[in-house]
Amino acid sequence: MVTISNIVQKLVDDKIYVLESMEKDIVSYASLAKHLQADVEEELGKPVKKHAIEMALRRYKDHIKKKTKTVSFNYSSDIVMKTKICDIAVVRSPNLLMKLRKLYDIVDFERGDILNIIQGISEVSIVTNERYKKILLDILNDEKILITEDNLVSLTMTFSMDFFYTPGIIFNIIRNVAWENINIYEIVSTNKELTFIIHKKDAMKGYRALEKLIQV
């Protein structure tokens, strides 16, 4: 039998920011109950008192706190920001990767330039410095370009090897960035590095969001 508590839990679990607000105890349960009332009534098929929803929320809050485990991890890290980055998405084709190999001879890695080629099932994203954009577009001349984004920055955090073996770390870091209402264009990770590609207008917000983790 479906109960008010079942429905409230499902609605909260489907709204990550509501769930996290309850974890942090920064939500008004009366206001949240009023916000969810129409959805609860629709699911249950009958009128529901706001007080009943509020009580279900408070009970679920206690359950959330019991099941939520704080990830134990030393976030001591370096944060490196690089500006003037572009991101180009292309439809995957038989000859695409062969063409992209040319970039490895062009990009100056010794001066700190970047080249990330992210392969999906049907498309490929190329993240590199804007200075290589014209060359890259020439290489991709016969390919189907889906989107080109300029004015981006990369924010990279470097860690110890514990990063690779600790569950929940990437989620925690992404959550801190997302809480600042920052659009993440790409995420690139290796054993000891995690890189976010974001718009330059969000650069300082993103940097501060990552810096907060280090200062905890």
Order of alpha helices (4+ residues) and beta strands (2+ residues): alpha-alpha-alpha-alpha-beta-alpha-alpha-beta-beta-alpha-beta-alpha-alpha-beta-beta-alpha
